[in-house]
Amino acid sequence: MNDDIEELKEKIRKLNPSDFDGYTCFKELSPEQRLDWLAELVVFVYESRSFRIKS
């Protein structure tokens, strides 16, 4: 599990500020793409709730 957290931290370090600008083109997605996007969001939230990063 510690390896998973380190891998996640490394991926976060590689992100750019523009990755967090909140722009997803959601209005331009097809209904199927919107459902896929929302499903991935649900999975992300569910899985991320299990992580507890202790400082």
C-alpha positions, -999 to 999 in steps of 0.1 A, spaced: 0 0 0 29 24 7 41 18 -29 6 29 -41 8 61 -22 43 69 -34 31 62 -70 2 85 -65 24 112 -51 47 109 -81 18 112 -105 6 143 -87 40 159 -89 39 155 -127 6 174 -131 4 209 -144 -17 237 -128 -37 237 -160 -49 202 -152 -69 218 -124 -85 247 -142 -119 230 -139 -125 230 -176 -138 196 -189 -158 205 -220 -187 187 -203 -213 206 -223 -197 193 -255 -196 157 -246 -222 132 -259 -247 117 -234 -227 85 -234 -194 104 -228 -211 123 -200 -222 91 -183 -186 76 -187 -171 108 -172 -195 107 -142 -190 70 -137 -152 76 -135 -158 104 -111 -178 82 -88 -151 55 -89 -124 81 -81 -144 95 -52 -151 60 -38 -115 49 -41 -100 81 -28 -120 79 3 -100 49 14 -67 68 13 -57 85 45 -24 104 39 -8 110 73 18 138 76 
